[in-house]
């Protein structure tokens, strides 16, 4: 049972890696000049969910593991 969970985790991680690679990289903000300090910062970007194909494959693996 532990081996199945580890394999499922590895599979789901493998499905998530392409999504993480496609996400834009967040860079550390550079120090702002004194004049720009009065501006309000932008809100953080909203995270998107996985594509329907990836979600369906992950759900199938999860259901298969759950059924035993």
Order of alpha helices (4+ residues) and beta strands (2+ residues): alpha-alpha
